[in-house]
Amino acid sequence: MGWGLVTLLKQTCAVSDVPVYHIQLDRWYTECPEWREAVIERVHALQPDLVVLSQFAADYADGRGVGEARWEEGTRETLNRLSAPERTLVLLRDPPRFGYSVPNCLADATFKGRATSECDAPRAVALRHSLAERERAAMHGIPGAWYLDLSRLFCGPDTCPAQEGGLVR
């Protein structure tokens, strides 16, 4: 095994082995299982020491009846397939999701002379804790699997600011 950086991205697919419905195409996105299988094969062929995974869990787990329990199961299935001796798996928690266009909200608030803090989101809304717990639970018992929660870098104890230091979050 060795060091190396491999980028395996597919914006519309989840790491979790669950069905994905593509809203724009108005159909089940059957390409995802093929993509996931190819990624798993590639990871095993490359034998990396570290695999970092991320996904928009909140978007996918709500899609067409998937639900949080199935999301946890699908995540566990994929992680088990990626697991190997001497390999570390790191699953990143979703970043805050505001549910609206933050740049548009900030522009509107500024234009109307209102405080841009109106665009901040409550932490409990922006970070879906129940889903994060499901992903954390999916990792239980998988050797070398870690869940990385960076939400403290984006959110305070009560809110997730829309901007900080003049920079849009």
CYANA upper distance limits for C-alpha pairs under 8 A (distance plus 0.5 A):
  1 MET  CA     47 GLN  CA      6.09
  1 MET  CA     48 PRO  CA      6.35
  1 MET  CA     49 ASP  CA      6.69
  2 GLY  CA     47 GLN  CA      8.02
  2 GLY  CA     48 PRO  CA      6.49
  2 GLY  CA     49 ASP  CA      6.73
  3 TRP  CA     48 PRO  CA      6.94
  3 TRP  CA     49 ASP  CA      7.16
  4 GLY  CA     48 PRO  CA      7.40
  8 LEU  CA     39 VAL  CA      7.30
 10 LYS  CA     35 TRP  CA      8.25
 12 THR  CA     22 HIS  CA      7.98
 12 THR  CA     32 CYS  CA      8.35
 13 CYS  CA     20 VAL  CA      7.42
 13 CYS  CA     32 CYS  CA      5.83
 13 CYS  CA     35 TRP  CA      8.48
 13 CYS  CA     55 GLN  CA      8.49
 14 ALA  CA     18 VAL  CA      8.10
 14 ALA  CA     20 VAL  CA      8.11
 14 ALA  CA     32 CYS  CA      7.95
 14 ALA  CA     55 GLN  CA      6.11
 14 ALA  CA     56 PHE  CA      7.71
 14 ALA  CA     57 ALA  CA      8.09
 14 ALA  CA     60 TYR  CA      7.65
 15 VAL  CA     36 ARG  CA      7.49
 15 VAL  CA     53 LEU  CA      7.79
 15 VAL  CA     54 SER  CA      7.72
 15 VAL  CA     55 GLN  CA      6.74
 15 VAL  CA     75 THR  CA      7.10
 15 VAL  CA     78 THR  CA      7.24
 16 SER  CA     71 TRP  CA      6.91
 16 SER  CA     72 GLU  CA      8.23
 16 SER  CA     73 GLU  CA      8.45
 16 SER  CA     74 GLY  CA      5.10
 16 SER  CA     75 THR  CA      4.48
 16 SER  CA     76 ARG  CA      7.99
 16 SER  CA     77 GLU  CA      7.94
 16 SER  CA     78 THR  CA      6.56
 17 ASP  CA     33 PRO  CA      7.84
 17 ASP  CA     36 ARG  CA      8.41
 17 ASP  CA     71 TRP  CA      8.27
 17 ASP  CA     73 GLU  CA      8.48
 17 ASP  CA     74 GLY  CA      4.71
 17 ASP  CA     75 THR  CA      6.62
 17 ASP  CA     77 GLU  CA      7.14
 17 ASP  CA     78 THR  CA      6.59
 18 VAL  CA     66 VAL  CA      7.57
 18 VAL  CA     70 ARG  CA      7.82
 18 VAL  CA     71 TRP  CA      7.21
 18 VAL  CA     74 GLY  CA      6.09
 19 PRO  CA     28 TRP  CA      7.70
 19 PRO  CA     29 TYR  CA      8.00
 19 PRO  CA     30 THR  CA      8.35
 19 PRO  CA     32 CYS  CA      8.44
 19 PRO  CA     66 VAL  CA      7.84
 20 VAL  CA     28 TRP  CA      6.41
 20 VAL  CA     29 TYR  CA      6.03
 20 VAL  CA     30 THR  CA      8.15
 20 VAL  CA     32 CYS  CA      7.81
 20 VAL  CA     60 TYR  CA      7.18
 20 VAL  CA     63 GLY  CA      7.45
 21 TYR  CA     26 ASP  CA      7.78
 21 TYR  CA     27 ARG  CA      6.33
 21 TYR  CA     28 TRP  CA      4.79
 21 TYR  CA     29 TYR  CA      5.99
 21 TYR  CA     63 GLY  CA      6.98
 21 TYR  CA     64 ARG  CA      7.32
 22 HIS  CA     26 ASP  CA      6.25
 22 HIS  CA     27 ARG  CA      6.16
 22 HIS  CA     28 TRP  CA      6.38
 22 HIS  CA     29 TYR  CA      6.06
 23 ILE  CA     27 ARG  CA      7.51
 30 THR  CA     34 GLU  CA      8.05
 31 GLU  CA     35 TRP  CA      6.68
 32 CYS  CA     36 ARG  CA      6.47
 33 PRO  CA     37 GLU  CA      6.56
 34 GLU  CA     38 ALA  CA      6.72
 35 TRP  CA     39 VAL  CA      6.68
 36 ARG  CA     40 ILE  CA      6.70
 37 GLU  CA     41 GLU  CA      6.73
 38 ALA  CA     42 ARG  CA      6.58
 39 VAL  CA     43 VAL  CA      6.58
 40 ILE  CA     44 HIS  CA      6.79
 40 ILE  CA     81 ARG  CA      7.65
 40 ILE  CA     82 LEU  CA      6.63
 41 GLU  CA     45 ALA  CA      6.64
 42 ARG  CA     46 LEU  CA      6.61
 43 VAL  CA     47 GLN  CA      6.48
 43 VAL  CA     48 PRO  CA      7.31
 43 VAL  CA     82 LEU  CA      7.81
 44 HIS  CA     48 PRO  CA      8.25
 44 HIS  CA     82 LEU  CA      7.82
 48 PRO  CA     87 ARG  CA      7.36
 49 ASP  CA     86 GLU  CA      7.00
 49 ASP  CA     87 ARG  CA      5.10
 49 ASP  CA     88 THR  CA      6.56
 50 LEU  CA     87 ARG  CA      6.22
 50 LEU  CA     88 THR  CA      5.27
 50 LEU  CA     89 LEU  CA      6.44
 50 LEU  CA     90 VAL  CA      8.09
 51 VAL  CA     87 ARG  CA      8.08
 51 VAL  CA     88 THR  CA      6.80
 51 VAL  CA     89 LEU  CA      5.42
 51 VAL  CA     90 VAL  CA      6.72
 52 VAL  CA     89 LEU  CA      6.51
 52 VAL  CA     90 VAL  CA      5.23
 52 VAL  CA     91 LEU  CA      6.48
 52 VAL  CA     92 LEU  CA      7.90
 53 LEU  CA     89 LEU  CA      8.04
 53 LEU  CA     90 VAL  CA      6.56
 53 LEU  CA     91 LEU  CA      5.26
 53 LEU  CA     92 LEU  CA      6.70
 54 SER  CA     91 LEU  CA      6.29
 54 SER  CA     92 LEU  CA      5.64
 54 SER  CA     93 ARG  CA      7.61
 54 SER  CA     94 ASP  CA      7.83
 55 GLN  CA     92 LEU  CA      8.30
 55 GLN  CA     94 ASP  CA      7.38
 56 PHE  CA     60 TYR  CA      7.03
 56 PHE  CA     94 ASP  CA      6.53
 57 ALA  CA     61 ALA  CA      6.18
 57 ALA  CA     94 ASP  CA      7.13
 57 ALA  CA    131 LEU  CA      7.92
 58 ALA  CA     62 ASP  CA      6.93
 58 ALA  CA     94 ASP  CA      8.24
 58 ALA  CA    128 ARG  CA      7.69
 58 ALA  CA    131 LEU  CA      7.72
 59 ASP  CA     63 GLY  CA      7.23
 60 TYR  CA     66 VAL  CA      8.10
 61 ALA  CA     65 GLY  CA      8.50
 61 ALA  CA     66 VAL  CA      6.00
 61 ALA  CA     67 GLY  CA      5.67
 61 ALA  CA     68 GLU  CA      6.31
 61 ALA  CA     71 TRP  CA      6.26
 62 ASP  CA     66 VAL  CA      6.57
 62 ASP  CA     67 GLY  CA      6.13
 62 ASP  CA     68 GLU  CA      8.15
 63 GLY  CA     67 GLY  CA      8.01
 66 VAL  CA     70 ARG  CA      6.39
 66 VAL  CA     71 TRP  CA      7.08
 67 GLY  CA     71 TRP  CA      6.64
 68 GLU  CA     72 GLU  CA      6.67
 68 GLU  CA    131 LEU  CA      6.81
 68 GLU  CA    134 ARG  CA      7.34
 69 ALA  CA     73 GLU  CA      6.88
 69 ALA  CA    134 ARG  CA      7.79
 70 ARG  CA     74 GLY  CA      6.50
 71 TRP  CA     75 THR  CA      6.57
 71 TRP  CA    134 ARG  CA      8.15
 71 TRP  CA    135 GLU  CA      8.36
 72 GLU  CA     76 ARG  CA      6.67
 72 GLU  CA    134 ARG  CA      5.78
 72 GLU  CA    135 GLU  CA      6.14
 72 GLU  CA    137 ALA  CA      7.74
 72 GLU  CA    138 ALA  CA      5.80
 73 GLU  CA     77 GLU  CA      6.72
 73 GLU  CA    138 ALA  CA      7.16
 74 GLY  CA     78 THR  CA      6.90
 75 THR  CA     79 LEU  CA      6.66
 75 THR  CA    135 GLU  CA      7.43
 75 THR  CA    138 ALA  CA      6.66
 76 ARG  CA     80 ASN  CA      6.47
 76 ARG  CA    138 ALA  CA      5.21
 76 ARG  CA    139 MET  CA      6.78
 77 GLU  CA     81 ARG  CA      6.85
 78 THR  CA     82 LEU  CA      6.77
 79 LEU  CA     83 SER  CA      6.46
 79 LEU  CA     89 LEU  CA      8.16
 79 LEU  CA    139 MET  CA      7.87
 79 LEU  CA    142 ILE  CA      8.03
 79 LEU  CA    145 ALA  CA      8.46
 80 ASN  CA    142 ILE  CA      7.07
 82 LEU  CA     89 LEU  CA      8.40
 83 SER  CA     87 ARG  CA      7.10
 83 SER  CA     88 THR  CA      8.22
 83 SER  CA     89 LEU  CA      7.63
 83 SER  CA    142 ILE  CA      7.71
 83 SER  CA    143 PRO  CA      7.68
 83 SER  CA    144 GLY  CA      8.13
 83 SER  CA    145 ALA  CA      8.39
 84 ALA  CA    143 PRO  CA      8.50
 85 PRO  CA    143 PRO  CA      8.28
 86 GLU  CA    144 GLY  CA      7.99
 87 ARG  CA    144 GLY  CA      6.77
 88 THR  CA    143 PRO  CA      8.43
 88 THR  CA    144 GLY  CA      5.11
 88 THR  CA    145 ALA  CA      6.34
 88 THR  CA    146 TRP  CA      8.03
 89 LEU  CA    144 GLY  CA      6.51
 89 LEU  CA    145 ALA  CA      5.08
 89 LEU  CA    146 TRP  CA      6.56
 90 VAL  CA    145 ALA  CA      6.44
 90 VAL  CA    146 TRP  CA      5.30
 90 VAL  CA    147 TYR  CA      6.21
 90 VAL  CA    148 LEU  CA      7.06
 91 LEU  CA    145 ALA  CA      8.27
 91 LEU  CA    146 TRP  CA      6.83
 91 LEU  CA    147 TYR  CA      5.45
 91 LEU  CA    148 LEU  CA      6.54
 92 LEU  CA    147 TYR  CA      6.55
 92 LEU  CA    148 LEU  CA      5.36
 92 LEU  CA    149 ASP  CA      6.72
 92 LEU  CA    150 LEU  CA      8.21
 93 ARG  CA    132 ALA  CA      7.03
 93 ARG  CA    147 TYR  CA      7.58
 93 ARG  CA    148 LEU  CA      6.56
 93 ARG  CA    149 ASP  CA      5.59
 93 ARG  CA    150 LEU  CA      7.48
 93 ARG  CA    151 SER  CA      8.18
 94 ASP  CA    127 LEU  CA      8.05
 94 ASP  CA    132 ALA  CA      8.39
 95 PRO  CA    127 LEU  CA      7.75
 95 PRO  CA    150 LEU  CA      8.17
 95 PRO  CA    151 SER  CA      6.98
 95 PRO  CA    154 PHE  CA      8.16
 96 PRO  CA    123 ARG  CA      8.50
 96 PRO  CA    126 ALA  CA      5.26
 96 PRO  CA    127 LEU  CA      5.71
 96 PRO  CA    151 SER  CA      7.74
 96 PRO  CA    154 PHE  CA      7.79
 96 PRO  CA    155 CYS  CA      8.35
 96 PRO  CA    160 CYS  CA      7.67
 97 ARG  CA    125 VAL  CA      8.41
 97 ARG  CA    126 ALA  CA      5.21
 97 ARG  CA    127 LEU  CA      7.11
 98 PHE  CA    102 VAL  CA      7.74
 98 PHE  CA    121 ALA  CA      6.68
 98 PHE  CA    125 VAL  CA      8.14
 98 PHE  CA    126 ALA  CA      5.83
 99 GLY  CA    126 ALA  CA      8.28
100 TYR  CA    105 CYS  CA      8.20
101 SER  CA    105 CYS  CA      6.68
102 VAL  CA    106 LEU  CA      6.58
102 VAL  CA    119 CYS  CA      7.23
102 VAL  CA    162 ALA  CA      6.75
102 VAL  CA    168 VAL  CA      8.10
102 VAL  CA    169 ARG  CA      8.40
103 PRO  CA    107 ALA  CA      6.56
103 PRO  CA    168 VAL  CA      7.57
104 ASN  CA    108 ASP  CA      6.54
105 CYS  CA    109 ALA  CA      6.60
105 CYS  CA    116 THR  CA      8.44
105 CYS  CA    119 CYS  CA      6.43
106 LEU  CA    110 THR  CA      6.57
106 LEU  CA    116 THR  CA      6.13
106 LEU  CA    119 CYS  CA      6.90
106 LEU  CA    162 ALA  CA      8.24
107 ALA  CA    111 PHE  CA      6.49
108 ASP  CA    112 LYS  CA      6.61
109 ALA  CA    113 GLY  CA      6.50
109 ALA  CA    114 ARG  CA      5.35
109 ALA  CA    115 ALA  CA      6.77
109 ALA  CA    116 THR  CA      6.14
109 ALA  CA    118 GLU  CA      8.02
109 ALA  CA    119 CYS  CA      8.43
110 THR  CA    114 ARG  CA      6.46
110 THR  CA    115 ALA  CA      7.64
110 THR  CA    116 THR  CA      7.13
114 ARG  CA    118 GLU  CA      8.20
116 THR  CA    120 ASP  CA      8.16
116 THR  CA    162 ALA  CA      8.24
117 SER  CA    161 PRO  CA      7.48
117 SER  CA    162 ALA  CA      7.60
119 CYS  CA    161 PRO  CA      7.87
119 CYS  CA    162 ALA  CA      6.17
120 ASP  CA    159 THR  CA      7.04
120 ASP  CA    160 CYS  CA      6.23
120 ASP  CA    161 PRO  CA      4.94
120 ASP  CA    162 ALA  CA      5.28
120 ASP  CA    163 GLN  CA      8.38
121 ALA  CA    125 VAL  CA      7.24
121 ALA  CA    126 ALA  CA      6.53
121 ALA  CA    159 THR  CA      6.08
121 ALA  CA    160 CYS  CA      5.72
121 ALA  CA    161 PRO  CA      6.99
121 ALA  CA    162 ALA  CA      7.79
122 PRO  CA    126 ALA  CA      6.72
122 PRO  CA    158 ASP  CA      6.52
122 PRO  CA    159 THR  CA      4.85
122 PRO  CA    160 CYS  CA      6.62
123 ARG  CA    127 LEU  CA      6.27
123 ARG  CA    155 CYS  CA      7.24
123 ARG  CA    156 GLY  CA      7.99
123 ARG  CA    157 PRO  CA      7.67
123 ARG  CA    158 ASP  CA      5.76
123 ARG  CA    159 THR  CA      4.95
123 ARG  CA    160 CYS  CA      5.97
124 ALA  CA    128 ARG  CA      7.12
124 ALA  CA    129 HIS  CA      7.71
124 ALA  CA    158 ASP  CA      8.09
124 ALA  CA    159 THR  CA      8.39
126 ALA  CA    160 CYS  CA      7.46
127 LEU  CA    151 SER  CA      8.41
128 ARG  CA    132 ALA  CA      6.93
129 HIS  CA    133 GLU  CA      6.67
130 SER  CA    134 ARG  CA      6.87
131 LEU  CA    135 GLU  CA      6.81
132 ALA  CA    136 ARG  CA      6.61
133 GLU  CA    137 ALA  CA      6.53
134 ARG  CA    138 ALA  CA      6.66
135 GLU  CA    139 MET  CA      7.21
135 GLU  CA    147 TYR  CA      8.37
136 ARG  CA    140 HIS  CA      7.49
136 ARG  CA    147 TYR  CA      6.57
139 MET  CA    145 ALA  CA      6.46
139 MET  CA    146 TRP  CA      7.48
139 MET  CA    147 TYR  CA      7.94
140 HIS  CA    145 ALA  CA      8.38
150 LEU  CA    154 PHE  CA      7.86
151 SER  CA    155 CYS  CA      6.35
152 ARG  CA    156 GLY  CA      6.84
154 PHE  CA    160 CYS  CA      6.75
154 PHE  CA    161 PRO  CA      7.93
154 PHE  CA    169 ARG  CA      7.99
155 CYS  CA    159 THR  CA      6.30
155 CYS  CA    160 CYS  CA      4.55
155 CYS  CA    161 PRO  CA      6.94
156 GLY  CA    160 CYS  CA      6.51
156 GLY  CA    161 PRO  CA      8.33
161 PRO  CA    169 ARG  CA      7.70
162 ALA  CA    168 VAL  CA      6.56
162 ALA  CA    169 ARG  CA      5.86
163 GLN  CA    167 LEU  CA      5.74
163 GLN  CA    168 VAL  CA      4.77
163 GLN  CA    169 ARG  CA      5.52
164 GLU  CA    168 VAL  CA      7.16
164 GLU  CA    169 ARG  CA      7.51
